[in-house]
Amino acid sequence: MQSFDLVIIGGGPAGYLAGERAAQAGLKPAVIEKRALGGVCLNEGCIPSKTFLNSAKIYDYALHGDKYGVTTTGAAIDHNFVVRRKNKVVKKLVAGVGAKLKAHEVPVFKAEGGITGKTAEGFTVQAGEETILGKKLLICAGSEAIVPPIPGVKEGIESGFVLTSREILDLTEVPESLVVVGGGVIGLEMASYFATIGSKVSVVEMLDKIAGPTENEVSAALQKACADKGITFHLGCKVTAVGADSVSFEAADGKQEIKAAKVLLSIGRRAASANLGLEAIGVLVERGAVVTDQHMQTNVAGVYAAGDINGKSMLAHTAYREAEVAVNHMVGKRDQMRYNAIPSVIYTNPEVAGVGETEQTAAEKGIPVKVAKLPMAYAGRYVAEVERGEGFCKLIMDTRYNTLVGCHIIGSYASEMIFGAGLMIETEMKIDNIKELVFPHPTVSEIIRETLFEL
Ligand code: NAI
């Protein structure tokens, strides 16, 4: 039986990075992956959707080139080309992950991994035909789309009428109409793409706002920007049934039905904890998610879990950090996971990015705050580049310590800027110290500096 210091179940962002970091730390790890290295993020999530959205952005610029003195005639988008390019990008990055693991001499078992038990030497794991042993285990099995028991959904998925985020990324035709069930991150990104390339898109969302935990004003501004692009929103509407060519939902004024060529089901994801053999060694699972502490340890000594599987923050960048924390703890290096400064981004056009507290979460936690907000038009580069952009930046300061605790932005480059605000929050920088930092000019990031002086 092959024996390893660490057996990692799942080769997504948490799993592959853990393999790399463990090898760098001098451990002998192995990764088990049943599908493709890179997991959902690389194969059917973050990266594929960004190739779609970038093509949509270029197309949008081409359509509105006249705003910038550029004449474009016959601008068109070839969706099939976009899908083929997406596949090429994914292939390249998956190969890159494989090459990196190979360079670190981390073996990858291409099989389904299942924990079978514990011996004096460690944990036994079945990797397809082979049984391997891990002195320690790291569970990084990810998550899967929630498919609710709504009448007609199962049949719709079978017939190809209802798609999840996995299938929609391989859709070769542009649906004439698309009903998106769930106005969260996946729903909005796909709504943004398909509306730009010509589908008639409607979003049905149970809550009275889109983008769930997103700061309220940002969420409202994003909704307006999406509506201006032709997306119809049905808020406060719970989908109750899916027919052969329609979606039914309950609205405040009664039941409604809308026809659709395709339906995207994006009502959230759940940890993929079934069939891992967790019960064989008594790993604690709550509401489907593996319970972890600040070092990513489970209740079983030597067993860790990182990424979507613990259900804490289903984001690839959280997964990376959790994987590092887990490996560091295994090798006795001081480290722990902090969740207070994890940025979140929605790659719609305009982009939305936020980190830390909103006014609402601060109030819930009893944090006294001062808030400042400025239009993006205060950043020269933004005005130079974005015609009629209506974005803004909102900063939230903890008045007890004069530290930044929240930053929320809507507008181009938000995704690339938010890391700076995250760094300020994570390191608990005082506002006065942040004011001393020199930002490059002209950049859109200067909006953060400008807004600081309003606090
Ligand atoms: P989500 O949790 O972001 O949004 C799901 C939405 O569906 C919620 O607003 C919920 O109220 C609504 N909903 C639930 N049941 C409903 C019903 N019966 N009728 C109408 N609405 C209903 O989940 P989503 O968009 O599926 O994304 C899954 C995960 O993937 C998230 O955790 C997200 O963080 C991650 N992700 C992150 C991305 C990014 O960072 N840019 C991109 C895509 C996904």
Residues whose N, C-alpha, C, O or C-beta is under 5 A from the ligand:
A	BS01	NAI	V181 G182 G183 G184 V185 I186 G187 V204 E205 M206 L207 G212 C237 K238 V239 S266 I267 G268 R269 M314 V345 I346 Y347
